[in-house]
């Protein structure tokens, strides 16, 4: 049985974001936390921090200039195809993406230089994009 492809509403967040890599045993730096979307993940190999890039200190290994979108739910944990429906049109056209999932939702990041193309592809796939409430 073929599953219906979900239509998702995404809200574009206002800040430019950076994705940082620190040593696995590094302490979480003070600058990492604060307003805006923040994700901090640790593995045996690294400490990864995603946050608004204006907070990132000089000298930190970082990939900058990402635009972040929150997928507006709620979505049940067992609901399938949500993230795939959003990343497929972007990936098929060669746009780089970064996905972060939290308990309550998912966030999609695309390079800021690709935002116009991402909007075309997402709306062409019947998704809706809202601008942030904050300017």
N, C-alpha and C positions, 0 to 999 in steps of 0.2 A: 504494500500500500504506500502510495506516494504522500509524503508529508507536505502540508501547505507551508510555503516559505513565509516566515513572519515578517511583518512590516514593523519597524522599530522607530521610535522617536529618540533623537539624540540631541542633547543640549551642549552647544559649544561653550567651553569654559573660557573666561576672559584672559588668563595669563598665558605667556609663553612658558613652556616647561623644558626642563633638562633632566636627563637620565644619567646618574652618576654611578661610578664604580669605585669602591674603596676596598681596602684589604679585608679579608674575612674576619679578622680579629679586631678590626677598628671599632671604637665606640661610636654610637650614633651621634653625629655632631649636632650642636645646638641649632645651627642655622637650618637644619633639615625640616624641623617642625614649625608649624604656624598656619595661618589662613591659606585656603585653597586646598586642592587635592594633593595629598601626600601619600606615597607608598614606600614603605621601608621593608626590604626583604633580605634575609641573610641565608647563605648556603655555606657549604664547606669551602667554597672557592672565593666567595666575595660577599660584600655588603653592598646592596643595590638601593639607590635612593632616587625617587622621582619626586620632584617638587617644582614650584614656580622658579624659573631660572634666575630671577633677580636676587634670590637668596643664596645662590651657590657661590662659595668662596673661590677666589683665584687659586690656581694650582691643583684643583680637583679634576681627576679624569672624568670628562663629561661630554655627552652628546647633547647639544643645545638645539633650540628652535623647533620644538614640537608643539603642536596644537592638540588640546585634549577635549574629548567629547565624552559625556556621561550618557550611557544608554539608560533611558528612563523606563523603569519597570513599574511595579515589581515583577520579577520573574521567579518562578519556582525553581529550586535546585534541579529538579528532574525535567524541566522544560528544555527541549532540545532545539538546536538550530538557530538560536538567537544570535550568538556571536558569529557563527558561520555566515549567516545572512548578511551581516555587516562587512565582514572581512573579505568575503569571496569577490565582490565586484572590484574591490581595491587591489587585491592580490592578483586577480586575473589581468589587470592592467599594469602590473609592475610597480605599484606604489608600496613603499615600505610602511610597515605598521608596527605598533607596540601595543599589547593588550595587558591590562591589569584588572584582575577580578577581586572584588571584596565580598564580604558576607551579603551585603545588600545590592550589589550591582557590578556592572562592568564598565570599564573605561577604555576608549580607543584613542590612541595617539597616532597622528600622521605628521610628517614633516611640514612645517609651516609653508614652505615653498610649494607644497602639493595641495594646499587647502582648496583652491578653486576647483581643481580636477576632482578631488575627493567629494566635494559637494555635488558636482555633476553626476558622478558615478553613484553616490548614495541616493540622491533623489531619483535618478534613473532606475534604481532598483526598488522604488516605492517607499523609501525611508523618508522621514521628516527630520529636518535640522532646525533647531531653535537656537537663537543667540542667547547668550548669558543674560541674566537679570542685571548683572553688574556691568557698568561701563568702565 
